[in-house]
Amino acid sequence: IAFGAVKSASLAWTMGDIGVGMMAWLNIIAILILSNTVMKCFNDYERQLKAGVPTTEITFDPVSLGIKGATFWEERAKENKKA
């Protein structure tokens, strides 16, 4: 706020534009890194829909999809298998 009070508005807008641009690039990189995992999940969802599983009963099991590090979902999948 103090910096913006003593500098011109165009400089503040330029700095804001640079910040938003940097965030956009980081998001694009993250999307590219995660695209393979997202497609695995989407294909599994589509497979379950085609198999006739009601949408309220579709489950996500990261172990069967080969997704590592999803500990919350791994535990939840174990609970669903027990039930």
N, C-alpha and C positions, 0 to 999 in steps of 0.2 A: 504494500500500500504506500509506504513512504517513497519507494523508488518511483512508483507511478505518479506520485504527486509532484515530483520535481522534474520529471522527464516528459517528453511530448507524448501525446496519445498515440501517434502513429508507431512509436517505438514499443509501447505497451502492447498494441495490437499485433505487431510483428513478432514480439516474443511469445504472445499467446498462440499465434499461428504455428510458430516453430514447435512449441510444446505439444499442440494437438497433432501436428504432423509426426512427431517422434512417437507419440502414443499409437497412432494409426499404424506405423511401420512395425512396432513391437507386436501389435495385434495380428497383423498380416503374417509375421514370422511364426507366431504361436499357432495360427490357423493351419499354416503349411505343415508344421511339425505334428500337429494332432490329426490331420486329415485322414491318415491311414487308420487310426484308432476309431475315429468317428464313422468311417465307412464300415468297419467290422461290426460296430454296434448297430448301425442302420440296417445292414444286411441280415443280422440276427433278428432284429425286430420284424423286418419284412418276412423272414422265414417263418417266424412264429405266427404272424397274421395269416399267411397262406396256409398254415397247418390248421387253422381254425381256432386258435387260442383266443378267447375273448380278450379285448384290450385291457380289461381290469385285472387279468391274470397273467399278462405278459411279464416275464422276469428277465433280469439282467444278471448274467453269471460271467464275471470277467475271467475266471479261470478257464472256462470252456472256450473263450475267445482268444486266449493267450495274452491277455492284458495284465501286466504286472504292476504292483504298487497300489492297487485299488483295495486297500485293506477293509475299509468300511463296507464296500460292496461284496467282498469275499465273505465277510462274516454274515451279511444279510442273506446271501445266497445259501449259506449253510443253514441258516434258520428256516428259510423257505423250503429246503429239502427235507428238514426234520418234520415240518408241519404237514 
